[in-house]
Amino acid sequence: MTELALALAAGAALSSAGVVLWPAALCLVAALIRPIRSSRRPRFAAGAGSGRLRALAWAGIAGLAHGHVASARGLRDCRWSIPEGEVQLAGWVRTVETPGRFQLTVVEGACPRPVRVQAPLPRASAEGSGVRVRGRWVRRSEAAPGVDPLRAGQVVAAEVESAEVVVRDVDRWSARTRARGLDAVDRRFRREAPLVSALLFARRDRIDPALRDAFSATGTAHLLAISGFHVGVLAGGVIALVGRMAPPRRAFAAGAGVAWLYVAVLGFPDAATRAALLLTLASLGRWMGRPVAVSGAVGTALAALVLIDPAVAGRIGAQLSFAGALGLALFTRPWTATIVDRWRRWRGEAPGPRVRVGVEAVVATTAASLATLPFVAWHFERVPTVGLPASVVATPLVALALPSVVTALGLDALGLPGAAVPAAGAEGLLALARGWVGLWARFPGASVAIDRTETLAATLAVVVGLLLTRWVPRVGGVARGAAAVAGLAAALLVWPVARQMARNGALEVYLFDVGQGDALGIRTPEGRWIVVDAGPPTGRRLAADLRRVGARSIEMLLLSHPDADHVGGAAALLDEFPVETVVGPGTLRGDGPWRGALVQARSRAVPWRVVARGDRVALDGVVLRVLHPSRRVDGAPREANDASLVVELSWRGFRLLLTGDISVEVERSLVEALGPVDVLKVAHHGSRTSTDSLFVARIRPEWAVVSVGRGNRYGHPAPEVMARLEGAGSVVWRTDRSGALRLRIDRSGAIEAKGAGRGAR
């Protein structure tokens, strides 16, 4: 059952990734429709093995087909057809994502489905409360298979007011219950209220970003998200309590019931639903008096979720949850038995209960961590090296704190005295967990970067090694291990080299989607990186995007001017990457992100080079020519935007013009020094104060790229600017609609363009 469920989920995940149904299905059917026989009198029986492969193949095809049907249904969702323009909607607040952004379940309007709204809520409003919204619907890019219709667009609201909405459903009840629970957490807990909100209601937005980074770096971020661990702790407490008064089967039934109630309050997230399904299957087994195979139960739960919602197979939360559960099911018992057997041989007696509990805890943590490691590396492109010691202590501390949190909130809700005692105990345990994680996060090399190519190579090498151990039974254990290590080394060394050889000789330009800000990455033909601006103060996201496209160090960090939306992430980049040099226009302002970048560069001993008009920088045949400002700026000019660096990048006839945030006046002063360009980075996010008709007519860009935030309050890009560029024949790419962009320029000057994946957040 587990293998069939995995094949079904793999097919659904491939469908979400855009794999076309009929070619994949045709290949599988052609390969596995008949057993392959090597001669008229085959020496090896093909029946059982080929039948198993055919079953897996048909399960994969079923997953592909089911995913494509669901995708087609999603593309017919009414949210994709909402016309751009003014809208008026009424509904209830489904989820508050940030202080200025929430999800609204529409009750009165053209499309009664959940939509995103960018606007602050009225002060008295909370999740589950009714509101009326008046604003402008902004559509996203063209839909693709597997895209969540919730991302079809959003309402940029001019006005949000409280309103009475008559509707009754489970979702609204769960939203109101969460809101009341969050109020109780804020009232009962003090210092650890943000951590309690994350542990109990998955509200990570309340946690300090530094603490979130610490949990991520140490591989313990799963403790801050609702997972099977949280549901299991809660249900385990109920089972232990009811088990003192009732038979085990009734205790398990009570635990499963409480788990489903908790999952309903949370809104049925993937990982929590998986845990509730497993508890239900375990409860049924107990009730019927039959043993439950854990791996089979995990497979059944996975198949059920994929059949209900095929998109679940492509979501990271579900992948991590099921991988961890399978790791626990497949490896915990045999590894524990092996360690206990070795202990018995070494000490001459079986380990005591305390030792055995400790061994099981370490083994379970290790099994779950190893099973989820490929998914963590793939999605986050970082591998925590201190995950085991951090988790071994932090996990039991959180497990002990959760029952105290629930007890305190239960007493508070019932109005009974004594809630302060369990609340204080929970805060003490969480403070210890927070301190322990913070200690390991400061450990040098707490996590290391790894790109997706290396992750795929390592995973395939391990799989090949495991298959060798299974399919070549005559090979000894040492030889099997050597084969696995050799395969891993070959994959890790040969694959990146082959990829580098395939990319060599081309220039690549990446326009990253950093919201309302600017950030470009330029990979030279020799594989070195130039980064132009660092976006708003979310530099660690930009760092992840850079690692995803293969950057391991930055040769040059060019900062156009000190505005936070251009240099906000510079300090984080200097912290995350080895940087050879920083290039800028001089000291314009001494505060905020600019000062932070200066301080970070100085602490890292990174030279800071000031450039002005006439300066040239060459790197691997790529030439950067500074066109503006005309002198080094030492003071603070009246308008910092007009002191932006304007740089022309050239390589073998290709021209890219980088314009910062300059205005029309600066553009006109540069017209005589400019000629046609291939790519224009549109100034000031497409503001109407830039990119006038004379400038566009002079440079005639083939491509015009606009880095702009979705639904921004400035109205960028201006319609008249877009009309000028399109009228000049330019291909316009906007990050608010199409996400990130990759341009590949070969030695002949041909430009190949495509979206750049996750950079389009």
N, C-alpha and C positions, 0 to 999 in steps of 0.2 A: 504493500500500500504506500509506503514511504517513497519508493522509487517512482511509482506512477504519479504520485502527487508532485514530486519534484519535476518530473517531465512535463506535467500539465502546467505547473507554475513557470517553468522555463519557456514554454511556448507562449504563455500569456505575456511574460516579460519581453520576449523578442518582438511580439506584436506591439507592445507599448514603445519599444525602441524604433519602430518603423519598418521592421522586416516585412517584406511583401509575402502574402500567404501562399499563393500558388506555386512560385518557384521552390520555396522551402518544402512545401508538402510534396511536390513532384519528386524532388531529390530523395526525400525520406522513403516515399513509396517505392521508387525505383530501386533503392538500395536494399530494402527490407521486405518486399512483398513476397519473395521466395527465399528459402534457405540457400546459401551459397555452398556448392559442393565442389570439391577440388578434383574429383574423378568419378567414373561410373560406379566405383566401389569405394565410397568415402571411408577413410580411416577414422574420422572423428564424427560422432553423432552431432547433428545440428539441431535436433528437435527442440530440446528444452532451451538451449541458449538462444537459438534464433527466434523461438516463440517469445521469449522474454524481451529480446530486442525489438521485435515487432510491436509488442504491447507498449513498450516505452515510446516507440516512434509514433504510434497512433495516439498515445496520450499527449505527446508534444504537438501533433497536428491539431488535436482537439483544443489544446490551449491556444494555439495560433488562431484557429477559427473563432473560438469564443472571444478572444481579445479583439479581433477585427470587427466582429459583430457589435461588441460593446463600444468600440471606437466610432463605428459608423453611427451608432445611436447617439453618442456624445456629440458628434459633429452636427446632428440635427437638432441639438439643444437650442432653445429659443434665444439664449444669451448671445449666440454667434450672430444673430440677425438683428440685434438692437441697433437702430440707426444712430450714427454719431450726431450728437447735438443735445439740446436741453431735455431733461427728463424730470418727472416728479414721481416719487415712489413713497410708499408707506409699508412698514413691516416691523419686524422685531430684531434686535441686535443678537446675532448668532455668536460671534466671537470678537473680542477686542484684541487686535493684533499688535498695535502700538497706540500710544496716546492720540495719534492723529490718523488712525486707520482702523477700520472695523469691517466685519462681514455682516451684511443685512439680508435676512430672509424676507423677500418681497411678498407681501400679501395683496397690496393694491398697486397695480402697474401692468405694463405690457407683458412682462415676463415674470411670473411668480416663482422665481428660483433664487437661490443665494447669490449675491453679488458683493463685490468689494466697494467700499466707500472711503475716499480719502478726505477726512474732515474730522475735527475734534467733536466728541460727543457732548451734549449738554451735561452739566455737572451732576445732575441727579440720575442720569441714565447709567444702566449697567447691562450686563448680558441678560437677555430675556425681556428687556424693556422695549416698549413700542416707540418708534420715532418716525418722523416724516422728513424726507430728504428732497431738496430741490437743488439740482446741479447739472453738470454736463457729462454725458457719457463719452468716454474716450476709449476707442477700440484698440485692441492689440493687433499683432501681425496676423497673417493668414493662418488658419488652424492647421494642425498636423495630426496624424493618427496618434491617439493616446493622450492628447492634450486635455487637461482638466478644463471643462467649460467655465469653471470659476475664474480662469485666467483670460476669458474672452475679452475682458475690458474692465473698466472701473468707473465709478461715478466720482468726478471731482466736484465736491459739493460746495455750493455757495452758502447753503443754509441747512442746518439740522435742528429740528425741534422735537420735543417730546410729544407723543400722541397716543391715544387709546387705540389698540389694535385687538380685535376679537379673533382669536385663533387658539386652538388647543391641539397640541401634539407633543410627542415625547421629546423632540429636540428642544422646544421652548421650555418644557419643564426642566430638562437637564441644564439648560443655560441659566435659568433662574436659580436652580439649586446650587450650581457652581458659584454664582454671584453671592448668594447668601453664605456659602462656605468660605469664600475669599474674605468677606467682611468679618466673619468669625475668626479667621486666621489673623487678620490685622488687629483685631481687638484683643485676642488672647495671647498672641506671641509678639515679642518685641524685636530683638535683634535678628532672630532667625526666621522672621515671617516670610521674607522672599524665598528662602530655601524650603520652608514648609509648603508654600504655594506651589513650588515646582514639584516637590515630591508627591503631593496629594492631588493637585489639579493640573499638572503639566504647564504651569504658567512660568516659563523660564525668562520671560521678558522682565520680570521684577528683579532678577538676580544681577548683581554687579558684573559688568563684562569681564573684569579681571578674574573673578571667581569662575565664571563660565569657561574662560580660557584655561584656567588651572585644571578643571575637571576634564576638558577636552585633551589637554596635553598629556594627562596621566592615564587616559583610557578609561576614566570612570564617569564619562558624560551620561552613560545609560542610567546612572542613579538619579539624574536630574530630570529624566523623561519617564513618562508613565510606561512601564514595561511589565512583562510577566512577573518580574521580581516583586513589584509593588502589589499586584493582585494576589500573588502567591502568599506574601507575608500577611495580607489582610485576611485572606481565606483560611490560611493556616491557623491564625489566631481564633477564628470562629470555630474551626474544626476541633481545636484543642479545648475550647470552652464548652462547646456542645457535647463533645465526646465524654465529658465527665458526667453528663446527665442522660445520655441517650446512646443507642448502639452506634457503631462506627458508620454504618451506611447512612443513618439519618444525619450524623455529623457531617459527612461528606456532602450530602444533599443540601444541608444548611450553608456550608461553605460555598458551594456552587451558586446557590441562590443569592447570597450576599455579593459574590463576585459579579454576577450579572447586574445587580442593582448598581454597584459601583461603576461598572463599565457603561451603563446607561447614563449615569450622571456625567461621566467624562465625555459622552458623545460617541462611544464605540470606536475608539482608536484601535489601530491594527494590532499592536502588541498586546494590549489589554484584552481584546476580543479573543485573540489566540489563547491566552491564559485561561479565560473563562470557558472556552470550548474544551480545553484539556481537562479542567476540573469537572466539567459536565460529563465527559467520557469516563473519567475516573470514578465519578459518583455512580454512573450507570453500571460500571463494572462491579463496584461494591454492592449495589442494590441487587444485581442479578447473581452475585456470588461467583463471578468469573474474573480471572486475572486480566489485567490490562497491559498490553505491550506498549511501553512508552513511545518507542519509535513509530509504531503503528498509529497511536493516538495523535502524535505530531503530524503525521502524514494525512490523517483524516481531517484534522483541523485546517491544514494548509489547503487541501482540496476543497473543503467547504467554503473557505474565504475566497479562493480564486474563482469558484463557480458563482458566488454572489457578486464579486467585484473583481474582474480580471486585472484592473489597474493596480491592485494591491501587490502583485508580484513585482512591480517596478518601483515600489516605494521603499525607501531606505529603512524606515522603521520596521516594516514587515520583514525585510530581508535579514536585518540584524536579529530580530526577535526569533524567527524560525531557525536561523543558523545557530544561535545560542542554545535553543531548545534541543536541536538535533545533536549538538556537541555534548550537551549534558546526557542525553539519552544513549548515545552510542559509546561514549568514552569513559564516563564517570565510573561505572561499575567495573569494567575490566581493568582500568588503570588502578583503581583502588585495590582490587584483588591482587594485582601484581605487586604493588607496594607492600601490602600486608604480608604476602608470601615471602618477599625479600626480607621484611622485618623479622618474620618467624625464623627464617634460616639464619639471620645474623644474630638475633638475641636468644634464639631457642625457645621462644614463647610468643604467643599472639599479643599484639598491642592492646593496651587498655582502652576503655571507652573514650577517655579524653583524647588520647593520641589518635584513635580512629576517627573521631569527630573532626579533629584538626586536619588529618590527612584528607578526609572527604571534602572539607571546605576548600583546601588548596587545590585538590584535583578538580573539583567542580568549577572553580574560578579559572583554572588553566584550560580546561576543556572548552568552556564557553568562550574564553578569550581567543583561543586558537581557531575555533570554528567561525568566529565573526571577523577575524583578522583580515581575510581577503576583501570583505565588504567595507571594512573601515578604511583600508588602504585605498580601495578603488574610489570611494566617495569623498574622502577627506584628504587623500594623498599625503597622509602622515601615519606613521606607525609608532605607537607609544612603546617605549622601551622599559618603562617603570610601571606598566599596567598591573602586573601581578602583585608586587609588594603594596602598591597603593590600594588595589581592590581587596586584598585579603583582610585588611583592617577596616577600610571605609565601608565595605559592604555589610559586615555584621553590626557596625555602629548604626548605620541607617536602618537595618532590619530591626534593631532594638528600639530605635526612636519612633518608627511608624506606629506601633501599637499605642505608645504613650501619646502621640499626636491625636490619634483617633479617639482615645479615651478622654483626653482633655476637651476635644471638640464635642464629643457626645455629652459629657457632663454639662458643658456650657449650653448646648442646645436644649437640654432638659431643665435647665435652671437649677441644677443640683450643686451643692458646695463641693470644694475640693479639686476643681479643675486646675488650679494653679500648680498643684503638686506634680501631676504628670506632664504639664506644660513645661515646668522648670527642668524636669528630668530629660525631656525631649530636646530642649534647647542646649543642655549640657552635652548630650551625645552628638548632636549636630555640630556644635562648636568644635568638638574633638575631631569629627570627620572632616570638617572644613580645614582645620589646622593641619591634619595629616596629609590631605590632598595638596594643600599649599606648600607643604614641606617638600614633597616629591616633585611638584611642578617646578621648583627652583633648582632641582638637580640638573647638572649639565647633561645635555643630550636626552632630556626627558622624552622627547619624541624626535623622530628623524623623518625627513621628507622622502617621498617615493612617488614617482609618476605612474600613470596608468599602464604604460608599456611595461615597466618593470614589475608592476603588480601582476599583470596578466602572464608575463613570462615566468615569474616565480610560482604562481598558482598552477600553471600547466606543468611545470617541472615537478612539483610535488605530486600532482595527479598521476603523471607518468611513473614516478617512483612507486606510488602506492599500487598502481596497476601491475608494475613489474613484480612486486611482492606477492600479488594474488595470482597472476597468470603464469609465473615461472616458479612453481613450487620447489623445483630441485635446487634453486639457487639459495645458498646459505644466507643467514641474516646479515653477516658482515658485508657480503657481496651486494645484497639488496640495498643496504644503507649506502654503500659506495656508489651504486648506480644512481640512487636518488640524489645524492650530493653532487655527482658529476653532471646530472641533467640540470639541476638547479644552477650550478656555476655556469654551464654552457648557455642556458637561457638568459641569465642575468648579464653575461658578458657579450654574447654574440648578438642578441636581439637589439640592444641599444646601439651597438656599433653599426649594424645593418641599417637601422633607422637613420642614424646620422649620415651614412653614406648616401641614402636615398634622398635626404633633404639637402645635401651639400650642393652649393652652387646656386642657391635660390635665396632671394630676400623675402622675408615674411613680415607683414605688418598686422598687428592685432589691435583692434579697437574694442576695449573692454567695456562691458556694461556696468558702470559704477553708480548709476543713478544720476542725480543732478551734479555732474562733475566731469572731469576729463582724466583719462588714463589710456595711454597707448604703449604697446610693447613692440619693439622692432628687433627681429632676429637677423643678424648679418649673415652673409653667405658662409662664413666660417663658424657659425653657431654661437656667436657672442651676442649679448643683449643690451639694447638701449631702451630705457623706460622714460617716456615723456609724460610728466605729471603723474600724480599718485591718487587722484580722486579725493572724495571727502574722507572724514576720519573713520574709515572702515578699512584701513590698509591691510589687515590680515585677510580679508576676503580677496583683495587684489593679489596678495601674495599667493593665496591658494590658486587663483586663476593663472598666475604666472607659472607656478609649479606644474599645473595641469598641462600647459602647452610646452613644457620641457625646460623652463628656466631653472638654473641652479645657482647662478651668480649674475650680478648686474655690472656690466662694464661701465656704463654711464647712466646716471639718474639726472635727467634734465628737467628742471622745474621752471615753468614759464613765468610765474609771478606768485605772490604770497597768499592769494585768496584760499580759504579753507577747502573749497571744492576742487582745488588743484593740488594742494600740498598736504591735505589733511592726513593722508596715509603714508607720507614720506618717512616719518620716524619709524613706523612699523616695518616698512620695507628695509630700512637701514638695520633694523633689529633682526629681520628674518633672513636676509641675504648678505653674502659678501658683496660689497659695493666698492668698485675701484675709484670712482670719482663722482662728485656732484657738480653739475653745471647750472648756473643761475644768472639772473640779471643784476645781481648786487643786492644790498640791503635796502629793502623798501619799508618794511615794518618789523618791529622787534617783538611782536606778541604772538600768542597762540601757536598754531601748527608750524608756522615758519620758524619761530624760535625753537620749538621742539625738534625740528629737523636739524637746525644748526647745532643744538646741544648733542643730539644723538650722533651726528657726523663727527663732532669733535671727540666724543667719548670713544668712538670706534676708530679714531685716527684716519678718517676718510677725508682726503683733500677736497676743498670746495673751490671751484674755479669760477671766477666772474668773467662773463663775456659781454661783448657789445658788437655793434655793427662793424663788419669787416673781418671779424674773427672766423676762422674755419677750423673744424675738427674732422679728422679722417679716421675711419676704423674699418678695416677689412674691405677697402674699396668704396665704402659708403662715406659720402662727404656731407657734412652739416655746415651750411653757410648761414651765418647770423646776419639778418637784414635789419633788425630793430631790437632794442633802442640804439640810438646813434652814439650814446656814451654810457659809461658805467654810472649807475644811479646809486648814490650814497645816502641820499635823504629820502623822505617820504613824499612822492609827488602828489599833486592834487587828485589825480585819478590813477590808481594803481593799475587798472586794466590796460590803460594806454602805454604803460611801461612793460607790457608783456613781451617776452622774447618771441620774435618771429623768425622762424628757421626754415630754410629750404633744404630738404634732404634729396640728394641725387645719387643714382647708381646706374651706370650703363644706360643712360638715356631716360631712366624713370625719374619722375619728379613728384615729391610729396611736400606740400606747404603746410606748416604748423603755425597757427595764428594766435594761440592763447585766447585772450578776451579783448583784443583790440577793437577800436571803434572805426567808423567810416573815415574819420579824419586821418587816422594812421594809415588805413588802407590806401587812401588817395595819395599820401606821401610816398607810398611804396610802388605805385603803379609803374613808374618808369623803370624800376629795377627788376620788374617781374615779366615773365612770359608765360606761355601755356604750361599747365601742370597736369599730371595724371590724376592726382588725388589731392583734394582740399579738405583739411580738418576745419570745418566751419567755425568761425570765431564766435565766442560767447554763447555757445549752445543754440545758435540760430536766432539770437536776439535781433530785433528790428534796427538796433543801433549799429549793426555791422552788415557786411556782405551786400554792398549796394550794386547797382546794375553796371556801373563803370568798372568796378573791380572784377565782377564776374565775367564781363565781356573781355577783359584783358587776359585773365588766366585760363578761361574756358576749361574748367576741370572735367575730366571724364567721370570721376567719382567725387561725390561730396558726402562726407561722413559727419553726422551730428551726434555728439554725445550729450544726452539729455535725459532727465528723469521722467518717468511716467506720471502724468497728471500733475506736473510741477505747478506751483502757484504763480510762476512768472509768465505763463503762457508761451514758453519756449517749445519748439521753434516758431517764429512768427510766420503766418501764412504767406505774407508777401516775399519773405526770404526764400521759402520753399518754391514759390512760383517763379522767382528769378532763376533759381538753379535748374529747375525742371525745364523752364523755357530755353535755357542755354544748352539743353541736351544732356545734362549731368544725370548720372544714376545716383539717387539720393538714398543713403542708408541712415536710418534713425534707430538708436539703441532703445528708445522707449517703445518702439513697435516691433523691431526685429531682433533685438538683443545684440550680442557681441558679433564681431565680424573679423574674418581672417582673409587677408589679401596675400597671395603668393605670386611673386614676380620672378619669372625665370630669366635666363641670360639673354633671351631674345626680346625681353620687355613685355611679353604677354602676361596679362593679369588674370589670375584665377581667384574667384571670390566665393566664399561660402560662410555660413554662420559658424560661430566658434563654440557651440555647445554651452556648457554650464556658465560661461561668462555672461550669458543672457539670463540673468536671474529674474 
